[in-house]
Structures are given as structure tokens and as C-alpha cells.
Amino acid sequence: MSPAPFFEIPSPVLSGVHTVLTDVDDTLTTSGQLTADAYLHLERLFLSGIRVVLVTGRPAGWCDHMARMWPVHGVVGENGAFYMWMDETEKRIRTRHLLAAQERQKLRKRLDLAREDVLKAVAGCAVASDQDFRQYDLAIDFCEDVPRLPQAQVDQIVSVLQKHGLTTKVSSIHVNAWQGEWNKLTTVKRMFKEVWRLDLEKENGNMIYMGDSPNDMPMFEFFPHAVGVANVMDFADRMPIMPNWITQNKSGAGFVEVTQALLQSRL
């Protein structure tokens, strides 16, 4: 079923939202850039009293910066390998890892072998430029800093990585691979239970998730008021699970569209 236009979402739904979760690349950002308008509305959302959590495939190093410097309450990174939040009691950023340091070192060796195989097998792909800041996963770039690869080659990247026994997720720019049972949704549930003592099975109707690509499907399926920014339709033929709502605008402008509606509902 196709998503309904976001402007049709009932006003009582908007006024009952206490948390916004959002993907970063091509949802909050536009063509790889965080626009001033998107950042302004992120801050307005934060200051309104709505809980704001970023849920991204980006690396631990980037997430640490976001959690410290951006107007957000927390960040789930590397597709669910960890989460970070501001501990209001201790007034510092804390991180909850799903694997211990020794386990992460073992995983790195396995990912290194997979990296060599995929680079040999698929011409034109590259290790993502943010790889050095990652702790859990391997990110293979198919269009961020390399010319966009056709879908057949993206599928080939996925196939090579899966032959190494790795979990894979395709974002709008990277194929991410790791060894573990987590994803964005499982770690978001863990974070809300452990940090805020909230059961998302009961609270998901009072939350909005925004995303744009196949790795958002677990979130789209779980949150009844998940919103796809308009560019999610670029992946429609590869996404059996779509959000229930879709914005008129793409990327960061779509995020602004949702934020403005949420803030208007509180006037």
C-alpha cells in the first residue's frame, strides 16, 4: 500500500507525539549537507520539549560529535551497534555498546577479510570515507564519494558480504555489514527501556520516525506514524515495507515539513 500524504495526518496524532526519531543521511541532510533550515528546526524541536533521537548508520566517531554538539537527546549509531545519550545526572555523554572491546576486535578481523573480497569483486565501489571512525561495521560506498553504481553492482556488494556471514543493510549511500543480531529497531527499543524506562510496544503510537531508505524498513513497520521523506520513493521497488506517511518535500525539507506540523500542533 502506498504511503498517505503527511499533510493528511490527524491533528490529535501530532499533538500526542512526545518523541521524534530520525535517520540522518538524506532524511535530515540534503545532498550530503545539513542545511541551516533543517538544523534550525532540529533545535526548535528539541527546545519544544519533544524528545529527539538520531538513528543512523554513521560511525561511532560521528555519533559522539552529534550527541555532544547537536540539539538531540541521544543517538543510535552504526545501524544499532550502540547508543549514546546525555546523562543529565552526571552531565556527560555515555555510550552503551552491544559488544565488549575484545569482541569488537575479533569482529574487525572478519570485516577486514570481507572488505578485501568486495573491493576485488565489484569494480567502482570503495570503502566509505568515514570507515576509520567505525567500531562495528564495514561501510562500502556506492554513491557518496564514488560515481553511483547501478543496482546490479549494489546487489553484488550485498552478496559478497553475506557470503562472509555478515548482516547487511543498504542505505541511500552505503552498504553496511556487521556480525550481530541488532538493527536500528532492536537497539532503539533497548535504549528507551534502559535510559527512559519506556516500553515502545506501548509508546510507539506517540512517536514519529522519519527515514528514506531500505535500512529503515524495521522502523517503518514498527511505528504506525513512521514518515518517509519524499525521496523514499526512489527505493519503492526494493522496499516491501513502506512508511504509512510521506512528505511532499525531499530530504531535509521533508524533515522541516514534519517538524513545522508538530510545532504548529502545540500552539
N, C-alpha and C positions, 0 to 999 in steps of 0.2 A: 504494500500500500504506500502511495506517495505521501510525503510529509505535508501537513497543512500549513498554510501561511502563518507565520508567527503573529502577525497583527490580529489574527482571529482568536488568540488565546484568551480565555475568560479573565476578566479583571480580578475576580476573587482568587484565582490561582496565583496571579502576580503578587497580590497583596499578602499572600500567605507564605511566600518564599523567604526562608531565613538563610539560605546558603547558595552560593554560585560557585560551581566548579567549571574550569575552562581549560581546554587544551591551549597550547601556546602557538606553535607554528601554523600559519595560515588560518588560524582562528582568531587569536589575539593580534598576531602580526599580519602584515600585508607585504607580499613580495620580499619576505625576509627582513622587514623593518618594523619596529614598533613605532607607530605614528604617535604624534603628540596628542591627537584626539582620543586614540584608544587608551593611552596611558592616563590621560585626564579622567576618563570615565572609569578606569580601573580604580583610581584613587577616590572618585566620588562614590563608587560602590562600597569601597572599604570604609569610608567615613560615614556612610549612611547607617552602619550597624549590621549590614549583611556580611556573613562570613564569606571570605573569598579564598579559594584554594586552586592553585595551578596544578594541572595533571598533564605531564609531558613525557616525551621520550628523550628529552635533552639530558645531558650528563650531570653527574654529581657536582662538578665544579661550577657549572652554570646555575644549578639549582641553589647552591649555597649563596651565590650572589643574589638571586631572585628573592630568596627567603629573607635575606638581611636588608636589602635595599629597596625592594618594591613594596607597594601598599597591599600586602596579602597576609593571610593568617597562616598559610602553610603551602608546601609544595610536595607533590608526589613526583618522583623522577625516575628516569630510565625505565619507563613503562611499568612502574610498580616495584622496583627493586628496593626502594627505601622511601621514607618520607621525612620531611623536615618541618619544624614548626617553631614559632616563638614561644618559649616557656615564659609566661607572664610572671610566674613566681620568682624564677631565677634571672629573668631579664636577659636571656641569651638564646641563641638558636641551638636546638637539639636535633639529633638525627636518629631515626630508628632504622637500622639495617636489617634486612631479611636473612643475610648470610654473615657469618663471622669473617674476620680478616683472613684467616687461614683458608677458609673455603673460597673466598674471592680470589686468592692467589692461584688455587688449583683451577678455578674456572677460567682464569686469564690464559693459562697454557692451552686449554682446549680451544678457546676463541682464537688464539694466535694461529693454530693449525687451520681452522676454518677460514680465517682471513686469507691465508696464502692460497688456499684452494679456490676461493671465489674470485680472487683477483686474476688467477690464471685462466679460469673458466669463462669469465664474462668480460669481454672487451668493452672498455669505456666506463666501467664503474670505478669507484675509488673508495678508500677508507674515508669516512666523514672527517671533515676538518676539526670537529670537536672531540675526536676519539681520545685524545690524550687526557681529557677531563673526565672520562668514564671509568666506573669501578666495576660494573657488572656486565655490560653488554658490548657487542660489536655492532657498529653502525656502518652500513655500506651506502654510500651516496649514489643516487641515480639521477638527481637533477638539481641539487643545491649548488654545488661548485663544479659540476661537470655538465656537458650538454645532456638534455633529457634523453634517457634511454627509452626505447619502445617497450610496451608492456611485456612482450615475449622475453626480453632480457631481464626485466624485473622479476618475472616468474622464474627465470633460470637462477637468479641470485637466491631466491627463496628455496629452490630445490637443492642447490648445493649446500646451503646452510642446514637445511633439515636433514640431509644425509649424515651430518655430524651429530645428529640427535638434539639439535637446538630448537627451542621455541622461536618462532619468527612472527613479526608483525610489520606490516607495511604502513608507513606514514605517508604524508604528501611529498616527502623529500628523501627519506631513508628507508632501507630495510634494516630493522633492528633484530638482533639474535641474542639469545641467552639460554642458559640451562637453569630452569626453575619453574615452579608451578604458579607463579604470580602473574598478574596482569594489572592494568590500571584499576579495574573494579575491585579485585580482591584486596589490594593494598589501601584503596580509599576506604573500604569497609573497616579494615583493621585500624586505620588512622583515626576514624571517627569514634570507634569503640574505645580505643586506648587513650586518646587525648581529650575528647569531649564527651565521652560516655553516652554516645548516641548510637542507637540501633538503626542502621539505614534501611532495614527491611520495613521499619515503621515510619521513617522520616523521609523516604525518597520522594514522596508526593509534595513535599515542601521545599524541594531543591531543584535547581536547574543545572544541567550540564550542557556545555557548548563544545562542539567538535567539528571536524571537517573531513575525516579520512577513515580507512578501514580499521586502523587500530583503535578507533573509538567505538566500535560495534558493541563490546560488552557494556559500555556505559549507556549507549543508546537503547539497548534492550532493557536495562535495569531501571532507568529513570523515566517515568511516564511523561515528564516535561523536558526531556532532552531536546536540544535545539541544534540543528545543523546550520552553520553559516552557508550562504548560497552556493559556495564552491564545493560543497559536499556532493553536489550533483555530478561533478566531474568523475566521481568514483561509483556512481549509482549502479553501473552494470557489474561491479565487482563487490557490491555490498548487499548481501541478502537481508541484513538488518539495517534499517534506516531510522533516524530520529522521528518523533511524532510531529515536530515543528521545524520550519525552515525560514530563515530570514530573507528579506528582499535583497539585502546587500551582501557582498562577499567579504570574507576575511575580517580584518579589524573593524571595518564599517558595519559588518553584521554584529560584532560584539557590541559596538556602540548602540546599535538599534535595540538590542535586548536590554542593555543597561538603562537606556533612556526610558524604556517602558516600565522597568522595575522601579526606577526612581519616581516616575510620574504616578505610579500606583500608591505611593506613600504620601502624596500631597493631600 
